[in-house]
């Protein structure tokens, strides 16, 4: 992914089931489409050139790991 965009998280981001989220202030490399989606919704902001993240790891003390993903219920046809 050579065209990744750097963003800084404004909210905790759960990216894997069973793991703690990425804390606020984390520098993340994501696709331009995902970056635009997150910026528009206030999940992250665009990082300035050369900016490094400053994660708030203390906030993770009160957060739980993401729950496991489950399949949606089947509906009878």
C-alpha positions as CSV (number, residue, x, y, z in Angstrom):
1,X,0.0,0.0,0.0
2,X,2.2,2.7,-1.2
3,X,-0.5,5.3,-1.2
4,X,-1.3,5.1,2.5
5,X,-2.4,8.2,4.4
6,X,-1.3,9.1,7.9
7,X,-4.0,9.9,10.4
8,X,-4.1,10.6,14.1
9,X,-6.9,8.8,16.0
10,X,-9.4,11.0,17.9
11,X,-11.3,8.1,19.4
12,X,-10.2,4.6,20.4
13,X,-10.2,2.3,17.4
14,X,-10.9,-1.4,17.8
15,X,-9.2,-3.2,14.9
16,X,-9.1,-6.8,16.1
17,X,-11.4,-9.0,18.2
18,X,-10.1,-9.9,21.6
19,X,-7.6,-7.0,21.7
20,X,-7.5,-3.6,23.3
21,X,-8.2,-0.6,20.9
22,X,-5.6,1.7,19.5
23,X,-5.6,4.6,21.9
24,X,-6.5,8.2,21.1
25,X,-3.5,10.0,19.5
26,X,-2.1,7.0,17.7
27,X,-0.5,7.6,14.3
28,X,-2.1,5.1,11.8
29,X,-1.4,4.5,8.1
30,X,-4.6,3.7,6.3
31,X,-6.0,3.8,2.8
32,X,-7.0,7.3,1.5
33,X,-10.6,6.1,1.3
34,X,-10.7,5.0,5.0
35,X,-8.8,8.2,6.0
36,X,-11.5,10.3,4.3
37,X,-14.3,8.3,6.0
38,X,-12.7,8.6,9.4
39,X,-12.0,12.3,9.1
40,X,-15.5,13.1,7.9
41,X,-17.0,11.3,10.9
42,X,-14.5,12.7,13.5
43,X,-12.8,9.3,14.2
44,X,-9.4,10.6,13.1
45,X,-7.7,13.7,11.7
46,X,-5.1,14.0,9.0
47,X,-1.6,14.0,10.3
48,X,0.7,16.8,9.4
49,X,3.9,16.0,7.5
50,X,6.4,14.4,9.8
51,X,4.0,14.4,12.8
52,X,4.4,11.5,15.2
53,X,1.6,10.1,17.3
54,X,1.2,10.7,21.0
55,X,-1.0,7.8,22.2
56,X,-2.8,8.3,25.5
57,X,-2.0,4.8,26.8
58,X,-3.4,5.7,30.3
59,X,-6.9,5.7,28.8
60,X,-6.6,2.0,28.0
61,X,-6.8,1.1,31.7
62,X,-10.5,1.5,31.6
63,X,-11.2,-0.1,28.3
64,X,-12.1,-3.7,27.5
65,X,-10.9,-5.8,24.6
66,X,-13.2,-6.0,21.6
67,X,-15.7,-8.8,21.8
68,X,-15.4,-11.7,19.3
69,X,-17.3,-11.4,16.1
70,X,-20.4,-13.5,15.7
71,X,-22.3,-14.4,12.5
72,X,-25.6,-12.6,12.1
73,X,-28.7,-14.8,12.8
74,X,-30.1,-16.7,9.9
75,X,-33.6,-15.8,8.7
76,X,-35.9,-18.6,7.5
77,X,-36.8,-18.2,3.8
